[in-house]
């Protein structure tokens, strides 16, 4: 399959850089080859480094920087903004550490920030903390570019597209243009899309932020986050926050993440294809309502998504009639783990309402398509629906 099969839009990778997604993913962030040395150097476990004289070298203390982070950060930067040497990426201990670093490094008491009201379920906790610090928080839905209606005077606009878990999409270029016209910074949560599905910096955003826990690393065994941006001063303030908060990734996590990125294109293509196949199969089920997947031509978000996304992601959402039906369905699945998070090579699904933090129906299912054989995966889901029919 080509990138066009997954929603390739303007700015195709091969035309822009001379290399395709797979080539860049396999080689991203690797140092120049050294005879008898491994292609990807092993993790550096160090709290401190030899430091004679003045501290002018790149590595001084383990909370500030680490060679293993450097390789990973370069790799992510090459995927988020191919061909841009000015890009800076900072790795964090988790996605929420990365989110917090941008918000709390850029905002001060008296500032206004605009958040989505349908985003990741930890955002309400973030809103409470921002408000406690004297920052005015406004919210609006992702769909319909509704955040434009509350943007006036804001210092920062936070976008999550596609939104989690509802899969609404907003027009990033349009929001960025309106924000920048009044001096507002824009950060985009790119977790669900990954850099192979969407590149917020190329769409004009100031920050691209993501949880590397999900599809970027893809095996459900690493907690990680990152922030990428072009402006040196703004990224320096994010790095300062990381130093103060100490929200740093472990060397082993960073090394595992870099190793995993080499298969990102392979995983993304398979999981995106599986998600589309599942969504198409679910369209024919009478008990399924509220089906959302941006890759479906009749999805409300498809038109905008097709203009700014190159792959539509691995997550499909839908609603079953009742909480009980949803629980029985999840119980009946054999190839799908009942687990939170998304983006792994093993398919997962959950009744999202069990957490209580999302405005969704009790029977709402967030399904993350893995890398199983598509025929097997779809058959397992259809069988589970048939066996639990009322």
PyMOL commands that set and color helices and strands:
alter all, ss='L'
color gray80, all
select helices_A, chain A and resi 3-6+13-17+21-27+67-80+95-106+123-132+143-150+172-181+232-245+251-261+264-282+302-308+323-332+352-355+374-387
alter helices_A, ss='H'
color red, helices_A
select strands_A, chain A and resi 88-92+112-116+136-140+156-160+185-189+207-211+225-229+289-292+315-319+337-338+348-351+364-368
alter strands_A, ss='S'
color yellow, strands_A
deselect
rebuild
show_as cartoon
